[in-house]
Amino acid sequence: MKKAIIICSGGLDSVVTAHYVFKTLKYKKLKVLFFSYGQKSLSSERKAAKLCARKLNSEFYEINLKELGEMSNSLINKPGKIKTIKNKDLKDTSNESKKYYVPCRNTIFLIYALALAESEYVKNKSVNDIFVGFKCEGRESYPDTTKEFVMEMNKLAKIGCHKNFKIKAPLINKDKEDIILLGKKLDVKLEETFSCYVGKDKHCGKCLACKLRQAGFYWAGVPDKTRYLTS
């Protein structure tokens, strides 16, 4: 039986990745790994990730990284003015993206995922592949979401662990609209995912993550059933 650890924020990309791993790649024993790091949208992200785990009959595993949120200057963690993004702004999101960057977040997440995989191997010789929901961001990728980053983390895993655990990003060549179409094909209830950087119970409808989500549904030609405070 193939086993996998899925790093899942409850967002659209990571939830679709989890369903893809289970339904298409046929991994039948999953751990949905969620991180709490002082993000404003923690409760809604956790709810969406737990729901994903339940629907895939998988274990939900949460790690608390309070210190990461305390170190971060990202608007994901800290108070600050949230710019209302307009469609024309999506042509170049590099400056706005920087406001939401949590330094080394994915590096830290993957190190913990490797530690979890390693502990499972030491305990019962169980081997887990590790999956992340990175997607195509073009020139504006964060440094810890690129193909090169995944390749280098795999090199580290090879020399730093007892077993050669594989880190995989199966959607890394896809745009948001491609992922939405894939999610629809896999019967994922996309409205149950949570992508907003700052929302509590609903998507705010104005931050960069919300606008990219809305644009993805538009270009995919799929009705957006997400609950927004504003649009």
DRENPA-3360 file (N, C-alpha, C; in nm, 2 decimals, always signed):
BEGIN
1 = MKKAIIIC = +0.08/-0.12/+0.00/+0.00/+0.00/+0.00/+0.09/+0.13/+0.00 ~ +0.07/+0.21/-0.10/+0.15/+0.33/-0.11/+0.10/+0.43/+0.00 ~ +0.19/+0.50/+0.07/+0.16/+0.59/+0.17/+0.22/+0.73/+0.14 ~ +0.15/+0.83/+0.19/+0.19/+0.97/+0.16/+0.16/+1.06/+0.27 ~ +0.25/+1.16/+0.29/+0.22/+1.28/+0.37/+0.19/+1.39/+0.28 ~ +0.07/+1.46/+0.30/+0.03/+1.57/+0.22/+0.04/+1.70/+0.31 ~ +0.13/+1.79/+0.27/+0.13/+1.92/+0.34/+0.01/+2.00/+0.29 ~ -0.09/+2.03/+0.38/-0.21/+2.08/+0.33/-0.25/+2.20/+0.42;
9 = SGGLDSVV = -0.27/+2.32/+0.35/-0.32/+2.44/+0.42/-0.47/+2.45/+0.43 ~ -0.54/+2.36/+0.36/-0.68/+2.38/+0.34/-0.72/+2.46/+0.22 ~ -0.61/+2.51/+0.15/-0.64/+2.59/+0.03/-0.67/+2.51/-0.09 ~ -0.71/+2.58/-0.20/-0.75/+2.51/-0.32/-0.64/+2.42/-0.37 ~ -0.52/+2.47/-0.39/-0.41/+2.39/-0.45/-0.37/+2.27/-0.37 ~ -0.36/+2.28/-0.24/-0.32/+2.16/-0.16/-0.43/+2.06/-0.14 ~ -0.55/+2.11/-0.14/-0.67/+2.01/-0.13/-0.68/+1.93/-0.26 ~ -0.67/+2.00/-0.37/-0.68/+1.93/-0.50/-0.56/+1.83/-0.51;
17 = TAHYVFKT = -0.44/+1.87/-0.46/-0.33/+1.78/-0.46/-0.36/+1.66/-0.38 ~ -0.42/+1.67/-0.26/-0.45/+1.56/-0.18/-0.55/+1.46/-0.25 ~ -0.65/+1.52/-0.32/-0.74/+1.43/-0.39/-0.68/+1.36/-0.51 ~ -0.59/+1.43/-0.57/-0.51/+1.38/-0.69/-0.42/+1.26/-0.64 ~ -0.36/+1.28/-0.53/-0.27/+1.17/-0.48/-0.35/+1.05/-0.45 ~ -0.47/+1.07/-0.39/-0.55/+0.96/-0.34/-0.62/+0.89/-0.46 ~ -0.68/+0.97/-0.55/-0.77/+0.92/-0.65/-0.70/+0.88/-0.78 ~ -0.60/+0.96/-0.81/-0.53/+0.93/-0.94/-0.40/+0.86/-0.92;
25 = LKYKKLKV = -0.32/+0.90/-0.83/-0.19/+0.83/-0.80/-0.21/+0.70/-0.71 ~ -0.33/+0.69/-0.66/-0.37/+0.56/-0.59/-0.29/+0.54/-0.46 ~ -0.25/+0.65/-0.39/-0.20/+0.63/-0.25/-0.32/+0.62/-0.16 ~ -0.32/+0.51/-0.09/-0.44/+0.48/-0.01/-0.43/+0.50/+0.14 ~ -0.31/+0.54/+0.19/-0.30/+0.58/+0.33/-0.23/+0.71/+0.33 ~ -0.30/+0.81/+0.37/-0.25/+0.95/+0.37/-0.25/+1.01/+0.51 ~ -0.15/+1.09/+0.54/-0.15/+1.18/+0.65/-0.16/+1.32/+0.60 ~ -0.27/+1.39/+0.64/-0.28/+1.53/+0.60/-0.21/+1.62/+0.71;
33 = LFFSYGQK = -0.10/+1.68/+0.67/-0.01/+1.75/+0.76/-0.04/+1.90/+0.75 ~ -0.09/+1.96/+0.87/-0.13/+2.10/+0.87/-0.04/+2.17/+0.97 ~ -0.01/+2.30/+0.94/+0.07/+2.38/+1.03/+0.00/+2.50/+1.08 ~ +0.01/+2.52/+1.21/-0.04/+2.64/+1.27/+0.08/+2.73/+1.30 ~ +0.08/+2.85/+1.24/+0.19/+2.94/+1.26/+0.15/+3.08/+1.28 ~ +0.04/+3.10/+1.35/-0.01/+3.23/+1.38/-0.08/+3.30/+1.26 ~ -0.12/+3.23/+1.16/-0.19/+3.29/+1.05/-0.32/+3.34/+1.09 ~ -0.36/+3.46/+1.03/-0.49/+3.52/+1.06/-0.61/+3.42/+1.03;
41 = SLSSERKA = -0.59/+3.35/+0.92/-0.70/+3.26/+0.88/-0.70/+3.12/+0.93 ~ -0.63/+3.10/+1.05/-0.60/+2.97/+1.10/-0.72/+2.88/+1.12 ~ -0.83/+2.93/+1.18/-0.95/+2.85/+1.21/-1.01/+2.80/+1.08 ~ -1.02/+2.88/+0.98/-1.08/+2.84/+0.85/-0.99/+2.75/+0.77 ~ -0.86/+2.77/+0.78/-0.77/+2.68/+0.71/-0.77/+2.54/+0.78 ~ -0.77/+2.54/+0.91/-0.77/+2.41/+0.98/-0.90/+2.34/+0.95 ~ -1.02/+2.41/+0.95/-1.14/+2.34/+0.92/-1.14/+2.28/+0.78 ~ -1.09/+2.35/+0.68/-1.08/+2.30/+0.54/-0.99/+2.18/+0.53;
49 = AKLCARKL = -0.87/+2.19/+0.60/-0.78/+2.08/+0.60/-0.83/+1.95/+0.67 ~ -0.90/+1.97/+0.78/-0.96/+1.86/+0.85/-1.07/+1.80/+0.76 ~ -1.15/+1.88/+0.70/-1.25/+1.82/+0.61/-1.19/+1.74/+0.50 ~ -1.08/+1.79/+0.44/-1.01/+1.72/+0.33/-0.97/+1.58/+0.39 ~ -0.91/+1.58/+0.50/-0.86/+1.45/+0.56/-0.98/+1.36/+0.58 ~ -1.09/+1.41/+0.63/-1.21/+1.32/+0.66/-1.26/+1.26/+0.53 ~ -1.27/+1.35/+0.43/-1.33/+1.30/+0.30/-1.24/+1.19/+0.23 ~ -1.11/+1.20/+0.26/-1.02/+1.10/+0.20/-0.98/+0.99/+0.30;
57 = NSEFYEIN = -1.06/+0.98/+0.41/-1.04/+0.88/+0.51/-0.90/+0.87/+0.56 ~ -0.84/+0.99/+0.59/-0.70/+1.01/+0.62/-0.68/+1.06/+0.76 ~ -0.56/+1.05/+0.81/-0.52/+1.10/+0.94/-0.49/+1.25/+0.93 ~ -0.54/+1.33/+1.02/-0.51/+1.47/+1.03/-0.40/+1.49/+1.13 ~ -0.30/+1.56/+1.10/-0.18/+1.57/+1.19/-0.14/+1.72/+1.19 ~ -0.15/+1.79/+1.31/-0.12/+1.93/+1.31/+0.01/+1.95/+1.39 ~ +0.09/+2.05/+1.34/+0.21/+2.09/+1.41/+0.20/+2.24/+1.44 ~ +0.24/+2.28/+1.56/+0.23/+2.42/+1.60/+0.37/+2.48/+1.59;
65 = LKELGEMS = +0.37/+2.59/+1.50/+0.50/+2.66/+1.48/+0.48/+2.81/+1.52 ~ +0.44/+2.83/+1.65/+0.41/+2.96/+1.69/+0.52/+3.06/+1.67 ~ +0.65/+3.01/+1.69/+0.76/+3.10/+1.67/+0.78/+3.15/+1.53 ~ +0.74/+3.07/+1.43/+0.75/+3.12/+1.29/+0.66/+3.24/+1.27 ~ +0.54/+3.24/+1.32/+0.45/+3.35/+1.31/+0.50/+3.47/+1.38 ~ +0.57/+3.45/+1.49/+0.62/+3.56/+1.57/+0.74/+3.63/+1.50 ~ +0.82/+3.55/+1.43/+0.93/+3.60/+1.35/+0.89/+3.67/+1.22 ~ +0.78/+3.63/+1.16/+0.74/+3.67/+1.03/+0.69/+3.82/+1.04;
73 = NSLINKPG = +0.72/+3.89/+0.93/+0.66/+4.03/+0.91/+0.55/+4.02/+0.80 ~ +0.51/+3.91/+0.76/+0.41/+3.89/+0.66/+0.27/+3.94/+0.70 ~ +0.19/+3.99/+0.61/+0.06/+4.03/+0.64/-0.03/+3.91/+0.67 ~ +0.02/+3.79/+0.64/-0.05/+3.67/+0.68/-0.05/+3.66/+0.84 ~ +0.06/+3.71/+0.90/+0.07/+3.70/+1.04/+0.05/+3.84/+1.12 ~ +0.09/+3.95/+1.06/+0.09/+4.07/+1.13/-0.02/+4.17/+1.08 ~ -0.06/+4.26/+1.17/-0.16/+4.36/+1.12/-0.09/+4.45/+1.01 ~ -0.18/+4.51/+0.94/-0.13/+4.60/+0.83/-0.24/+4.62/+0.73;
81 = KIKTIKNK = -0.23/+4.72/+0.65/-0.33/+4.76/+0.55/-0.33/+4.65/+0.44 ~ -0.45/+4.60/+0.41/-0.46/+4.50/+0.30/-0.51/+4.58/+0.18 ~ -0.43/+4.58/+0.07/-0.47/+4.65/-0.05/-0.58/+4.57/-0.12 ~ -0.68/+4.64/-0.17/-0.78/+4.58/-0.25/-0.73/+4.57/-0.39 ~ -0.72/+4.44/-0.43/-0.66/+4.41/-0.56/-0.77/+4.42/-0.67 ~ -0.73/+4.49/-0.78/-0.82/+4.50/-0.89/-0.77/+4.40/-1.00 ~ -0.85/+4.37/-1.09/-0.81/+4.27/-1.20/-0.69/+4.32/-1.27 ~ -0.68/+4.45/-1.30/-0.57/+4.50/-1.37/-0.43/+4.48/-1.30;
89 = DLKDTSNE = -0.45/+4.47/-1.16/-0.33/+4.46/-1.08/-0.27/+4.32/-1.09 ~ -0.35/+4.22/-1.14/-0.30/+4.08/-1.15/-0.20/+4.06/-1.26 ~ -0.18/+4.16/-1.35/-0.08/+4.15/-1.45/+0.06/+4.15/-1.40 ~ +0.08/+4.21/-1.28/+0.21/+4.21/-1.21/+0.19/+4.21/-1.06 ~ +0.20/+4.10/-1.00/+0.17/+4.09/-0.86/+0.30/+4.08/-0.77 ~ +0.41/+4.10/-0.83/+0.54/+4.08/-0.76/+0.55/+4.17/-0.63 ~ +0.52/+4.29/-0.64/+0.53/+4.38/-0.52/+0.43/+4.34/-0.41 ~ +0.31/+4.31/-0.45/+0.21/+4.27/-0.36/+0.24/+4.14/-0.29;
97 = SKKYYVPC = +0.29/+4.05/-0.37/+0.33/+3.91/-0.32/+0.43/+3.92/-0.21 ~ +0.52/+4.02/-0.22/+0.63/+4.03/-0.11/+0.57/+4.06/+0.02 ~ +0.45/+4.12/+0.03/+0.39/+4.16/+0.16/+0.34/+4.04/+0.23 ~ +0.32/+3.93/+0.16/+0.26/+3.81/+0.22/+0.36/+3.69/+0.23 ~ +0.49/+3.72/+0.20/+0.59/+3.61/+0.20/+0.63/+3.59/+0.35 ~ +0.62/+3.46/+0.39/+0.66/+3.42/+0.52/+0.80/+3.35/+0.50 ~ +0.91/+3.41/+0.55/+1.04/+3.36/+0.52/+1.06/+3.22/+0.55 ~ +1.11/+3.14/+0.45/+1.15/+3.00/+0.47/+1.04/+2.91/+0.51;
105 = RNTIFLIY = +0.91/+2.95/+0.50/+0.80/+2.88/+0.55/+0.80/+2.73/+0.49 ~ +0.81/+2.72/+0.36/+0.80/+2.59/+0.30/+0.92/+2.50/+0.33 ~ +1.03/+2.57/+0.35/+1.15/+2.49/+0.39/+1.13/+2.43/+0.52 ~ +1.08/+2.51/+0.62/+1.05/+2.46/+0.75/+0.94/+2.35/+0.75 ~ +0.84/+2.37/+0.67/+0.73/+2.27/+0.66/+0.78/+2.14/+0.61 ~ +0.87/+2.15/+0.51/+0.92/+2.02/+0.45/+1.02/+1.95/+0.55 ~ +1.09/+2.03/+0.62/+1.18/+1.97/+0.72/+1.10/+1.89/+0.83 ~ +0.99/+1.95/+0.87/+0.90/+1.88/+0.96/+0.83/+1.76/+0.90;
113 = ALALAESE = +0.80/+1.77/+0.77/+0.74/+1.66/+0.70/+0.84/+1.54/+0.69 ~ +0.96/+1.58/+0.66/+1.07/+1.47/+0.65/+1.09/+1.41/+0.79 ~ +1.09/+1.49/+0.90/+1.10/+1.44/+1.03/+0.99/+1.34/+1.06 ~ +0.87/+1.37/+1.02/+0.75/+1.28/+1.04/+0.77/+1.15/+0.96 ~ +0.81/+1.17/+0.84/+0.84/+1.05/+0.75/+0.95/+0.96/+0.81 ~ +1.05/+1.03/+0.86/+1.17/+0.95/+0.92/+1.12/+0.88/+1.05 ~ +1.04/+0.95/+1.13/+1.00/+0.88/+1.26/+0.91/+0.76/+1.23 ~ +0.83/+0.77/+1.12/+0.74/+0.66/+1.08/+0.83/+0.54/+1.03;
121 = YVKNKSVN = +0.94/+0.58/+0.96/+1.02/+0.47/+0.91/+1.10/+0.40/+1.03 ~ +1.15/+0.48/+1.12/+1.22/+0.43/+1.23/+1.13/+0.34/+1.32 ~ +1.01/+0.39/+1.34/+0.91/+0.32/+1.42/+0.86/+0.18/+1.36 ~ +0.83/+0.19/+1.24/+0.76/+0.06/+1.18/+0.80/+0.03/+1.04 ~ +0.92/+0.10/+0.99/+0.97/+0.07/+0.85/+0.87/+0.12/+0.75 ~ +0.78/+0.21/+0.78/+0.68/+0.26/+0.69/+0.74/+0.37/+0.61 ~ +0.73/+0.37/+0.47/+0.79/+0.47/+0.39/+0.68/+0.56/+0.33 ~ +0.69/+0.69/+0.35/+0.59/+0.78/+0.30/+0.66/+0.87/+0.20;
129 = DIFVGFKC = +0.59/+0.90/+0.08/+0.63/+1.01/+0.00/+0.57/+1.13/+0.05 ~ +0.63/+1.25/+0.02/+0.58/+1.38/+0.07/+0.53/+1.46/-0.05 ~ +0.41/+1.51/-0.04/+0.35/+1.59/-0.15/+0.32/+1.73/-0.10 ~ +0.34/+1.82/-0.20/+0.31/+1.97/-0.17/+0.23/+2.02/-0.29 ~ +0.15/+2.12/-0.26/+0.06/+2.17/-0.37/+0.12/+2.29/-0.44 ~ +0.25/+2.30/-0.46/+0.31/+2.41/-0.53/+0.25/+2.42/-0.67 ~ +0.23/+2.54/-0.73/+0.18/+2.55/-0.86/+0.26/+2.65/-0.94 ~ +0.23/+2.66/-1.07/+0.31/+2.75/-1.16/+0.28/+2.89/-1.12;
137 = EGRESYPD = +0.39/+2.97/-1.08/+0.37/+3.11/-1.05/+0.45/+3.19/-1.15 ~ +0.51/+3.13/-1.25/+0.59/+3.21/-1.35/+0.71/+3.28/-1.29 ~ +0.73/+3.40/-1.33/+0.85/+3.48/-1.28/+0.83/+3.52/-1.14 ~ +0.71/+3.52/-1.09/+0.68/+3.57/-0.96/+0.68/+3.47/-0.84 ~ +0.74/+3.35/-0.87/+0.74/+3.25/-0.77/+0.81/+3.29/-0.64 ~ +0.77/+3.25/-0.53/+0.85/+3.26/-0.41/+0.97/+3.17/-0.42 ~ +1.08/+3.20/-0.35/+1.20/+3.11/-0.37/+1.18/+2.97/-0.32 ~ +1.08/+2.95/-0.23/+1.06/+2.82/-0.18/+0.94/+2.75/-0.24;
145 = TTKEFVME = +0.91/+2.78/-0.37/+0.80/+2.71/-0.44/+0.84/+2.66/-0.58 ~ +0.96/+2.68/-0.61/+1.01/+2.65/-0.75/+1.05/+2.50/-0.77 ~ +1.06/+2.47/-0.89/+1.11/+2.33/-0.93/+1.25/+2.31/-0.87 ~ +1.33/+2.42/-0.88/+1.47/+2.41/-0.83/+1.47/+2.38/-0.68 ~ +1.38/+2.45/-0.61/+1.37/+2.43/-0.46/+1.33/+2.29/-0.43 ~ +1.23/+2.23/-0.50/+1.19/+2.09/-0.48/+1.31/+2.00/-0.50 ~ +1.38/+2.02/-0.61/+1.49/+1.94/-0.65/+1.60/+1.94/-0.54 ~ +1.63/+2.06/-0.49/+1.74/+2.07/-0.38/+1.69/+2.01/-0.25;
153 = MNKLAKIG = +1.56/+2.02/-0.22/+1.51/+1.96/-0.10/+1.52/+1.81/-0.11 ~ +1.50/+1.76/-0.22/+1.51/+1.61/-0.24/+1.66/+1.57/-0.23 ~ +1.75/+1.65/-0.27/+1.89/+1.62/-0.24/+1.92/+1.62/-0.09 ~ +1.87/+1.71/-0.02/+1.89/+1.72/+0.12/+1.83/+1.59/+0.19 ~ +1.70/+1.56/+0.15/+1.64/+1.44/+0.20/+1.72/+1.31/+0.18 ~ +1.78/+1.31/+0.06/+1.86/+1.19/+0.03/+1.98/+1.17/+0.12 ~ +2.05/+1.28/+0.16/+2.17/+1.27/+0.24/+2.14/+1.28/+0.39 ~ +2.02/+1.33/+0.42/+1.99/+1.37/+0.56/+1.90/+1.27/+0.63;
161 = CHKNFKIK = +1.84/+1.17/+0.56/+1.75/+1.08/+0.62/+1.80/+0.93/+0.60 ~ +1.75/+0.85/+0.69/+1.78/+0.70/+0.67/+1.73/+0.65/+0.54 ~ +1.61/+0.70/+0.50/+1.55/+0.65/+0.38/+1.54/+0.76/+0.28 ~ +1.54/+0.73/+0.15/+1.53/+0.83/+0.05/+1.39/+0.87/+0.02 ~ +1.33/+0.95/+0.11/+1.19/+0.99/+0.09/+1.18/+1.09/-0.02 ~ +1.08/+1.08/-0.10/+1.06/+1.16/-0.22/+0.97/+1.28/-0.19 ~ +1.01/+1.40/-0.22/+0.92/+1.52/-0.21/+0.87/+1.54/-0.35 ~ +0.74/+1.55/-0.37/+0.68/+1.56/-0.50/+0.58/+1.68/-0.51;
169 = APLINKDK = +0.58/+1.75/-0.62/+0.49/+1.86/-0.64/+0.42/+1.84/-0.78 ~ +0.32/+1.75/-0.78/+0.26/+1.71/-0.91/+0.19/+1.81/-0.99 ~ +0.15/+1.93/-0.92/+0.08/+2.03/-0.99/+0.17/+2.15/-1.03 ~ +0.30/+2.14/-1.01/+0.38/+2.25/-1.02/+0.39/+2.32/-1.16 ~ +0.35/+2.25/-1.26/+0.34/+2.30/-1.40/+0.20/+2.36/-1.43 ~ +0.11/+2.36/-1.34/-0.02/+2.40/-1.37/-0.05/+2.54/-1.32 ~ -0.14/+2.61/-1.39/-0.19/+2.74/-1.35/-0.31/+2.72/-1.26 ~ -0.36/+2.82/-1.19/-0.47/+2.81/-1.10/-0.60/+2.75/-1.18;
177 = EDIILLGK = -0.62/+2.80/-1.30/-0.74/+2.75/-1.37/-0.73/+2.60/-1.40 ~ -0.61/+2.56/-1.43/-0.59/+2.41/-1.46/-0.62/+2.33/-1.33 ~ -0.58/+2.38/-1.22/-0.60/+2.31/-1.09/-0.75/+2.31/-1.06 ~ -0.82/+2.42/-1.09/-0.96/+2.42/-1.07/-1.03/+2.32/-1.15 ~ -0.99/+2.31/-1.28/-1.05/+2.21/-1.37/-1.02/+2.07/-1.32 ~ -0.90/+2.05/-1.27/-0.86/+1.92/-1.22/-0.95/+1.88/-1.10 ~ -0.96/+1.98/-1.01/-1.05/+1.96/-0.89/-1.19/+1.92/-0.93 ~ -1.24/+1.99/-1.03/-1.38/+1.96/-1.07/-1.38/+1.81/-1.13;
185 = KLDVKLEE = -1.28/+1.78/-1.20/-1.28/+1.64/-1.26/-1.27/+1.54/-1.15 ~ -1.21/+1.57/-1.04/-1.19/+1.48/-0.92/-1.30/+1.49/-0.82 ~ -1.41/+1.57/-0.86/-1.52/+1.58/-0.77/-1.49/+1.65/-0.64 ~ -1.40/+1.74/-0.64/-1.36/+1.82/-0.52/-1.46/+1.93/-0.50 ~ -1.52/+1.95/-0.38/-1.60/+2.06/-0.36/-1.51/+2.18/-0.33 ~ -1.48/+2.26/-0.43/-1.38/+2.36/-0.42/-1.43/+2.47/-0.33 ~ -1.56/+2.49/-0.31/-1.61/+2.59/-0.22/-1.58/+2.56/-0.08 ~ -1.54/+2.44/-0.05/-1.50/+2.40/+0.09/-1.35/+2.42/+0.12;
193 = TFSCYVGK = -1.28/+2.47/+0.02/-1.14/+2.50/+0.04/-1.13/+2.65/+0.09 ~ -1.01/+2.68/+0.15/-1.00/+2.82/+0.20/-0.86/+2.87/+0.16 ~ -0.86/+2.98/+0.08/-0.74/+3.03/+0.02/-0.70/+3.17/+0.07 ~ -0.79/+3.24/+0.14/-0.78/+3.38/+0.18/-0.66/+3.40/+0.28 ~ -0.58/+3.50/+0.26/-0.47/+3.53/+0.34/-0.51/+3.59/+0.48 ~ -0.63/+3.65/+0.49/-0.66/+3.73/+0.61/-0.80/+3.71/+0.66 ~ -0.88/+3.63/+0.59/-1.02/+3.61/+0.63/-1.04/+3.52/+0.75 ~ -1.15/+3.54/+0.82/-1.17/+3.46/+0.94/-1.27/+3.35/+0.90;
201 = DKHCGKCL = -1.40/+3.38/+0.88/-1.50/+3.28/+0.85/-1.53/+3.27/+0.70 ~ -1.51/+3.39/+0.63/-1.53/+3.39/+0.48/-1.40/+3.45/+0.42 ~ -1.39/+3.42/+0.29/-1.28/+3.49/+0.21/-1.31/+3.64/+0.21 ~ -1.21/+3.72/+0.22/-1.23/+3.86/+0.22/-1.27/+3.92/+0.09 ~ -1.23/+3.85/-0.02/-1.27/+3.90/-0.15/-1.18/+4.01/-0.21 ~ -1.08/+4.06/-0.14/-1.01/+4.17/-0.19/-0.85/+4.15/-0.18 ~ -0.81/+4.05/-0.10/-0.66/+4.03/-0.10/-0.61/+3.96/-0.22 ~ -0.48/+3.95/-0.24/-0.42/+3.89/-0.35/-0.47/+3.75/-0.37;
209 = ACKLRQAG = -0.47/+3.67/-0.27/-0.51/+3.53/-0.28/-0.65/+3.51/-0.33 ~ -0.74/+3.60/-0.28/-0.88/+3.59/-0.32/-0.90/+3.63/-0.47 ~ -0.82/+3.73/-0.51/-0.83/+3.78/-0.65/-0.78/+3.67/-0.74 ~ -0.67/+3.61/-0.71/-0.61/+3.50/-0.79/-0.71/+3.38/-0.80 ~ -0.77/+3.36/-0.69/-0.87/+3.25/-0.68/-0.99/+3.28/-0.78 ~ -1.04/+3.40/-0.77/-1.15/+3.45/-0.85/-1.11/+3.44/-1.00 ~ -0.99/+3.49/-1.03/-0.95/+3.49/-1.17/-0.93/+3.34/-1.22 ~ -0.89/+3.25/-1.13/-0.88/+3.11/-1.17/-1.01/+3.05/-1.21;
217 = FYWAGVPD = -1.11/+3.08/-1.13/-1.25/+3.03/-1.17/-1.30/+3.09/-1.30 ~ -1.27/+3.22/-1.31/-1.32/+3.29/-1.43/-1.25/+3.23/-1.56 ~ -1.12/+3.21/-1.56/-1.05/+3.16/-1.67/-1.08/+3.01/-1.70 ~ -1.12/+2.94/-1.59/-1.15/+2.80/-1.60/-1.29/+2.78/-1.65 ~ -1.37/+2.89/-1.65/-1.51/+2.88/-1.69/-1.60/+2.80/-1.59 ~ -1.56/+2.80/-1.46/-1.63/+2.72/-1.36/-1.69/+2.82/-1.26 ~ -1.82/+2.80/-1.23/-1.89/+2.89/-1.13/-1.81/+2.89/-1.00 ~ -1.79/+3.01/-0.95/-1.72/+3.02/-0.82/-1.83/+3.03/-0.71;
225 = KTRYLTS = -1.83/+2.92/-0.63/-1.93/+2.91/-0.52/-1.87/+2.96/-0.38 ~ -1.75/+3.02/-0.39/-1.69/+3.06/-0.27/-1.77/+3.17/-0.20 ~ -1.77/+3.17/-0.07/-1.84/+3.28/+0.01/-1.74/+3.39/+0.04 ~ -1.76/+3.51/-0.03/-1.68/+3.62/-0.01/-1.75/+3.73/+0.07 ~ -1.67/+3.81/+0.15/-1.73/+3.92/+0.22/-1.76/+4.03/+0.12 ~ -1.67/+4.04/+0.02/-1.68/+4.14/-0.08/-1.61/+4.09/-0.21 ~ -1.65/+4.15/-0.32/-1.59/+4.10/-0.45/-1.56/+4.22/-0.54;
% end
